[in-house]
């Protein structure tokens, strides 16, 4: 009997297959270490000196985790969702063969901050819990438990930047452009990955070579919104270049009904309830690739 996890894995496979070269480069970066660019003194960034931008960066970092699994985190930002007074969101998935399998729970404190995320085996094959620790309303620690393994990411703030020391020893420095985050990644003080904006496009470079690019129709991430994604591929001459992989668009049918298109083909439906909260998220499936449809439903517990 096909599980939701298998169905979701297929969805993710077809959504991200064009980005495999980019992921391979990421693995290379981690394996070879830093290679002599823009060395910084990492200790100088491990401070708690927040500014007015810190809370906004926190919110962008923690929002839409569920939709990020489908490559839709930024696109869904355009939908005005009401999370006021929400204590817990329970997300379940149904297919033609299985119904109402729990896949994720998100827990919030009375101030609206995400405090815990539970991912169930039906979603990724192994249970995972992520807990968030705050200081003065800002993230300072992200604790991850998966099976018997425990990992922790530490958060710092310097200027208009959020700094994350990951459990892998990578220092990520996040900044905000409009409603989009960009980051620089360092290993032992050496720059390894760098996001740069040119107009509405964010290009990721490794050793000054572009490996990934995303172009937004607007950086405020408001409707109408389209996002073009470019990844590393070989052109007809065998040269590795950035080529467009997919174009995602979101359209409002009415105040509570939204449709998401991938390369002009309608692929998802997002429905809000009368309170402005997500009620249903549906993936239509793909007959040509024998990928089953999945319906996700959202249940809310209010403070």
N, C-alpha and C positions, 0 to 999 in steps of 0.2 A: 504494500500500500504506500503510495507516494506521500512523503511528509512535506509539510510546509517548508522545512529547511531546504529540501531538494528543489522545490519549486522556486524559492527565493534565490537559491544559488544560480539557477538557470537564468532568472531575470537579471541578476547582477552580471552574469557572464556575458550576456548579449549587450548589456549596457556599457560594459567596461572593456570589451575585447579590443577596441581601438586604442586603449590607453596602456596596453601591455608593455610597449617599448618604454614608456615613461616610468612604469613601475620597475622595470629591469634596471634603468639608470639609477633609481632610488636605491635599489639593493647594492649596486656597484658603489654608490657613494658611501653607504654604511660599511661595506666590506673593505674598501681601500683606505678609508680614513681621509683626513684633511690633506690638502695638497697646495699649501702655500699661497693663500690669498687673504688680504685684509685681516690680519691677525688682530684680535681684540683681547683685552684683559677681562676674562669672564667674571671674575670676582666683582668687578665694578658694576655688573648688571644684576647681581644677586642682592638687591635691596628692595625695601618696601617704601617707595616714594610715588604713590599714585597721583594722578592728575584728574581733571574732569573727564578725560577720554577713557579712563580705565574701566569704568562701569560699562560703557558702551561696547568696548572690546570684549569684556566678559560675556555680555549678553549675546553678541554675535558668535562667540566661541561655543556657548552651551545650547543655543537654540537649534531646533530642527534636527537633532541627532538621528531620529528615526528616518527622516526623508534623505538624510545624507547617505544612507545605505543604498539608495537608488540613484545617486548622483544628482539629487534634486534639492539639496539644502538651500542653495542661494535662490533658486527659482521660486520655491515655496515661500521665501521671505516676502514676496510681493502680495501674498494673501493676508489680509488683515484678520489675524486670529485673536480671540479673546481667551486669555489664560488667567483672568482675574479670579482670585479666590480658589483656584484649583489646588487641591492637595495631592491628588494622584491621578495619572492617566494610565489606564490599562488598555493595551492594544492586542487584539486577537486577529487571527487570520483564518480564512476559509477558502477551500478549493472545492472542486466538484466531488472530491473523494473524502475530504476531511473538513470538519467545521469547528469554528471557535477554538482554535489552538492558541494559547497565550504565547505571545512572542516578545513583549516588552512591557515594562512598567517604568514610569517616570514619577518621581516624588519631589514635591516642592514644599518649601517652608512658607509660613504666613507672609513673608516679604516677597514671595514669588521667585525665590532662588532655587535652582535645581540642586537637590541634596543627594539624590541617589538614583541610579539607573540600573534596572534589572533586565538582563537579556536571557531569555529562556532557550533551552536546547532546541526547540522546534525551529528557531530562527537561524542559529549558526552551528548547531550540533553539540555545543557545550555551553553550560550556563556561565554567565559572567555578571559580576556586580561591580559597579563603579560608584564610589562615594566621594562627595565633594565637601571640602572643608573651607570655611570662609573666615576672613578677618576684616572687620569694618565693611562688610558687605561685598568683599572682593575675594575671588578664588586664591587660595594659598596652597592647596594640595588636592590632588586627584588620585585616589587609591583604587587600584584595579585588582580584583580577585577573579581568576579563571582556573577552575579546577583547584589544585593545591598551590598553584603559583600566585604570588602576590607581587604587585609592582606599584610604584608610586611616581607621580610627576609633581615637581615643585614649581610654584608660580611666584614671580616677582614683578615689581613695577618700577620703571625708570622713565621719567618723562612721559610722553604719550605712547609708551610701549608696554606691552605685556610680555614678560620673559618666562619661558617654560624650560626648566631643566628636566628632560625626559628620563625615564628609567633606563634608556639606552645610552645615556651620557651625552646626548645631543642637546645643545642650547638653541631653542627656537625663540626668535624675537619677532613678535607680532605688532604690526601697525595697522591703522584703519584708513581706508580711502573710500569716502562715501559710506556705503553699507557693506563694503567688501574688505576682508582681511587679507593682508599679505604677510610674508614672513621671510626672515633670513635665518639660515641654519648653520651652526658652527660646531665643529668637533675640535677639542683642544685649542679653542680660540681661532681656528682657521675657518674661513667662510667656505661652505661647500655647496649650499643652495641659496639662490637669491631671487625673490620676486621683484619685478619692476613694472611700473605702470607707464604706458604710453597712450595718452588719451584714455579711452575706456577699456583698454586691453592690458591684462596682466600676463607678463611673460616670465616663466621660470627658467633660470639659467644655471648650468653646472659648469664650473671652470670657464665662465663667460660664453658658453655655448647654449643657445636656447634649446630646451628639451620639451617644453609644454607651454601652451598659451590659451587663455580664455578671454573672449571679447564679450562685453556686456552692452546691451542697447542703452542702458543707463546705470550709473554706479549707485544711484539711490535704491535700486532694485524695486522699482514701482512699476505697476502696469501702465502701458503694455511692456512686457519684458521678454527679450530673447537673449539667449546665451549661445555663443559659438565656441566650440572646443576644438583645439588643434593639438595633435600629438605627433610624435616622431614616427615617420614612415619613410620607406624608400620610394623615390619617384621612378619614372620610366627609365631614367639613366642610371639608376642604382645609387643615387646620391641620397643621403639621409637628410630630410628636410621636415619642417613642420607643415602638416597638411590637415585640412579640416576633417574632423572625425564625425561630428554631429552638431546639429543645431536644435536646441531645445527652446520651446516657446510655451507660454502660459496665457490662457485667454479666459476672461470672465464671461460665462453664459448669463448669469444673473448674480445677485449679491451673495448667494450661498452655493453656487455651482461653478466649478472651474475645470477646465480641460487642459491637459499638457500634451504637447505634440513633439515628436522626435523626427526630425527631417520631414516635417509637414504631415506626418502620420499620427493621428490621435492614438495615444498610448496609455494615458492615465486619466482618471476622473477623481477630483477632490471635492467633497461635499461638506459644507458646514451645517450645523444645526441652527435653530432659531436663536440660540445664545451666542452665535458667532464662533463656536468651537468646532474643531474637526469631528465629523461624525463618521465619515467613510472615505477610504482611499482605495481605489480599484485599479488594478493592472489588467488590461484587457486580454493579455496573452498573445501568442503569435503562432498561427497555424502552420506557417511555412517552416518554422523551427521546432514545432511540436512543443511549444512552451505553454504551460497551462495558465489560465487566468487565476488571479488571487484577489480576494476582497479582504481588506483590513477594516475592522471596526474599532471605534474608540469609545471607551467608557470613562466617565469622570466621577471622582469623589471630591466634594467641595469642603473647604475648611468651615 
